[in-house]
Amino acid sequence: MANINIPPVAIPSVLEKSTILVIDDEPEYIEWLIDYLHTKNFKTIVAKNAADAIEKANKYQFRGYIIDLNIPMGNWQPPFKSPAPVYDKYLGLYVIKYIRTQGNKGKNVVAYSAHNNEQITSEIKTLYCEYIAKGNAKAFKLGVDEILKQPFGPTSQIKKTKIEPKPKKSGS
C-alpha cells in the first residue's frame, strides 16, 4: 500500500453558511454570477489570487467555493508537491486541492476556466468537484444551485448511525 502524505492545512473554525468564496483575478467578468448569488440571498467574498483565497479559507469554511483555474498564486506556496503537470498550468487546481484537504465537500466546489480539455476534466474528477467551461451561464447557475442544495456544516459530514446494545450472555 502506498504511503499517503497529507499536507499540513489550517482547519477553519468559523462557518460562513450564507457566504460563497469566489476566486477570480478578473471578477468584473463574472459580475453577473455575483449578482445571481445575491438574488439567492448569499453574500460573496472575492479573492483575486491563490494567496488571498487560502488566507480566507483558513479563517472561514464557506458554503461554497467558485474557483477560476487561471489565477495567479500571489505569495502562497502550496504545502504539497504538484500531483500532476496540469497543476502548474492551471494554478487554481492547487487551491481546490487545498480546500478539499480542509474537509470541504467536492459538491461545494465549482471550478471553471475558458479551457476545456482532458487534463482538466480528469484532474477535476480526482478532486470530486464540478467543472464548468467559462461562458456557459446556464451551466454555471445549475452548478451554483447544486452547491446551495447541499447540507452545510460539520454535522452534515457526520454519518449518523444507530448503535444497538450487545445482547447479554445468558448463563454466566
C-alpha positions as a Python dict, from the first residue, in 0.01 Angstrom:
ca = {
    (1, 'M'): (0, 0, 0),
    (2, 'A'): (126, 348, -87),
    (3, 'N'): (228, 586, 186),
    (4, 'I'): (-4, 887, 175),
    (5, 'N'): (146, 1220, 274),
    (6, 'I'): (-124, 1461, 389),
    (7, 'P'): (-7, 1823, 375),
    (8, 'P'): (-46, 2048, 678),
    (9, 'V'): (-354, 2263, 640),
    (10, 'A'): (-540, 2503, 863),
    (11, 'I'): (-890, 2392, 955),
    (12, 'P'): (-1125, 2692, 963),
    (13, 'S'): (-1313, 2744, 1287),
    (14, 'V'): (-1583, 2983, 1165),
    (15, 'L'): (-1870, 2858, 948),
    (16, 'E'): (-1998, 3104, 688),
    (17, 'K'): (-2322, 2929, 592),
    (18, 'S'): (-2453, 3214, 377),
    (19, 'T'): (-2131, 3316, 203),
    (20, 'I'): (-1967, 3192, -117),
    (21, 'L'): (-1595, 3247, -180),
    (22, 'V'): (-1541, 3347, -544),
    (23, 'I'): (-1181, 3319, -661),
    (24, 'D'): (-1107, 3506, -984),
    (25, 'D'): (-839, 3757, -1077),
    (26, 'E'): (-1086, 3933, -1309),
    (27, 'P'): (-1413, 3941, -1110),
    (28, 'E'): (-1554, 4214, -1335),
    (29, 'Y'): (-1618, 3943, -1596),
    (30, 'I'): (-1835, 3740, -1360),
    (31, 'E'): (-2031, 4025, -1201),
    (32, 'W'): (-2348, 3856, -1334),
    (33, 'L'): (-2265, 3548, -1124),
    (34, 'I'): (-2213, 3756, -810),
    (35, 'D'): (-2548, 3927, -877),
    (36, 'Y'): (-2709, 3584, -921),
    (37, 'L'): (-2574, 3469, -583),
    (38, 'H'): (-2706, 3786, -421),
    (39, 'T'): (-3054, 3719, -564),
    (40, 'K'): (-3033, 3379, -390),
    (41, 'N'): (-2963, 3566, -62),
    (42, 'F'): (-2597, 3471, -43),
    (43, 'K'): (-2308, 3701, 33),
    (44, 'T'): (-1992, 3679, -172),
    (45, 'I'): (-1629, 3737, -88),
    (46, 'V'): (-1388, 3773, -379),
    (47, 'A'): (-1026, 3661, -373),
    (48, 'K'): (-807, 3763, -668),
    (49, 'N'): (-523, 3513, -623),
    (50, 'A'): (-437, 3186, -451),
    (51, 'A'): (-270, 3355, -151),
    (52, 'D'): (-579, 3566, -80),
    (53, 'A'): (-809, 3264, -125),
    (54, 'I'): (-609, 3043, 111),
    (55, 'E'): (-593, 3318, 373),
    (56, 'K'): (-973, 3342, 368),
    (57, 'A'): (-1022, 2964, 354),
    (58, 'N'): (-801, 2922, 660),
    (59, 'K'): (-1028, 3154, 859),
    (60, 'Y'): (-1372, 3052, 732),
    (61, 'Q'): (-1546, 2746, 599),
    (62, 'F'): (-1765, 2888, 325),
    (63, 'R'): (-2094, 2748, 198),
    (64, 'G'): (-1935, 2715, -142),
    (65, 'Y'): (-1627, 2788, -348),
    (66, 'I'): (-1626, 2906, -710),
    (67, 'I'): (-1273, 2893, -847),
    (68, 'D'): (-1124, 3012, -1174),
    (69, 'L'): (-845, 2772, -1270),
    (70, 'N'): (-640, 3055, -1428),
    (71, 'I'): (-549, 3259, -1122),
    (72, 'P'): (-211, 3390, -1007),
    (73, 'M'): (-50, 3234, -698),
    (74, 'G'): (30, 3558, -519),
    (75, 'N'): (280, 3490, -239),
    (76, 'W'): (141, 3144, -148),
    (77, 'Q'): (336, 2824, -190),
    (78, 'P'): (133, 2501, -181),
    (79, 'P'): (224, 2273, 112),
    (80, 'F'): (236, 1974, -126),
    (81, 'K'): (416, 1879, -444),
    (82, 'S'): (242, 1917, -777),
    (83, 'P'): (36, 1596, -808),
    (84, 'A'): (24, 1627, -1188),
    (85, 'P'): (167, 1859, -1458),
    (86, 'V'): (-177, 2014, -1513),
    (87, 'Y'): (-145, 2191, -1174),
    (88, 'D'): (142, 2403, -1300),
    (89, 'K'): (-63, 2519, -1597),
    (90, 'Y'): (-393, 2575, -1410),
    (91, 'L'): (-292, 2711, -1070),
    (92, 'G'): (-648, 2716, -934),
    (93, 'L'): (-619, 2336, -900),
    (94, 'Y'): (-379, 2391, -609),
    (95, 'V'): (-645, 2597, -433),
    (96, 'I'): (-910, 2330, -495),
    (97, 'K'): (-685, 2055, -360),
    (98, 'Y'): (-605, 2262, -52),
    (99, 'I'): (-970, 2347, 14),
    (100, 'R'): (-1074, 1983, -33),
    (101, 'T'): (-795, 1877, 208),
    (102, 'Q'): (-955, 2104, 470),
    (103, 'G'): (-1259, 1876, 464),
    (104, 'N'): (-1482, 2072, 229),
    (105, 'K'): (-1709, 1850, 23),
    (106, 'G'): (-1648, 1834, -351),
    (107, 'K'): (-2011, 1920, -422),
    (108, 'N'): (-1945, 2258, -261),
    (109, 'V'): (-1669, 2343, -510),
    (110, 'V'): (-1720, 2461, -868),
    (111, 'A'): (-1414, 2510, -1089),
    (112, 'Y'): (-1424, 2699, -1416),
    (113, 'S'): (-1196, 2805, -1695),
    (114, 'A'): (-1201, 2919, -2056),
    (115, 'H'): (-1011, 2597, -2129),
    (116, 'N'): (-1178, 2260, -2154),
    (117, 'N'): (-951, 1963, -2207),
    (118, 'E'): (-899, 1606, -2089),
    (119, 'Q'): (-623, 1706, -1844),
    (120, 'I'): (-857, 1940, -1659),
    (121, 'T'): (-1160, 1711, -1656),
    (122, 'S'): (-950, 1415, -1545),
    (123, 'E'): (-797, 1605, -1252),
    (124, 'I'): (-1131, 1758, -1152),
    (125, 'K'): (-1272, 1405, -1124),
    (126, 'T'): (-994, 1309, -882),
    (127, 'L'): (-1086, 1615, -671),
    (128, 'Y'): (-1459, 1522, -677),
    (129, 'C'): (-1581, 1868, -768),
    (130, 'E'): (-1776, 2025, -1053),
    (131, 'Y'): (-1618, 2178, -1362),
    (132, 'I'): (-1785, 2429, -1593),
    (133, 'A'): (-1639, 2586, -1905),
    (134, 'K'): (-1638, 2967, -1881),
    (135, 'G'): (-1907, 3135, -2088),
    (136, 'N'): (-2184, 2885, -2011),
    (137, 'A'): (-2409, 3090, -1782),
    (138, 'K'): (-2685, 2828, -1765),
    (139, 'A'): (-2442, 2554, -1656),
    (140, 'F'): (-2288, 2795, -1406),
    (141, 'K'): (-2624, 2867, -1247),
    (142, 'L'): (-2702, 2495, -1228),
    (143, 'G'): (-2364, 2431, -1063),
    (144, 'V'): (-2424, 2709, -811),
    (145, 'D'): (-2775, 2581, -741),
    (146, 'E'): (-2622, 2239, -670),
    (147, 'I'): (-2394, 2397, -407),
    (148, 'L'): (-2690, 2571, -246),
    (149, 'K'): (-2884, 2242, -220),
    (150, 'Q'): (-2608, 2067, -24),
    (151, 'P'): (-2626, 2035, 355),
    (152, 'F'): (-2371, 2256, 523),
    (153, 'G'): (-2159, 2239, 835),
    (154, 'P'): (-1978, 1979, 1039),
    (155, 'T'): (-2293, 1782, 1122),
    (156, 'S'): (-2369, 1742, 752),
    (157, 'Q'): (-2045, 1547, 715),
    (158, 'I'): (-2104, 1304, 1000),
    (159, 'K'): (-2290, 987, 913),
    (160, 'K'): (-2546, 914, 1180),
    (161, 'T'): (-2554, 552, 1289),
    (162, 'K'): (-2779, 377, 1531),
    (163, 'I'): (-2588, 184, 1793),
    (164, 'E'): (-2758, -132, 1906),
    (165, 'P'): (-2674, -266, 2251),
    (166, 'K'): (-2497, -602, 2250),
    (167, 'P'): (-2717, -887, 2370),
    (168, 'K'): (-2632, -1008, 2719),
    (169, 'K'): (-2480, -1350, 2750),
    (170, 'S'): (-2701, -1589, 2938),
    (171, 'G'): (-2589, -1849, 3190),
    (172, 'S'): (-2279, -1679, 3327),
}
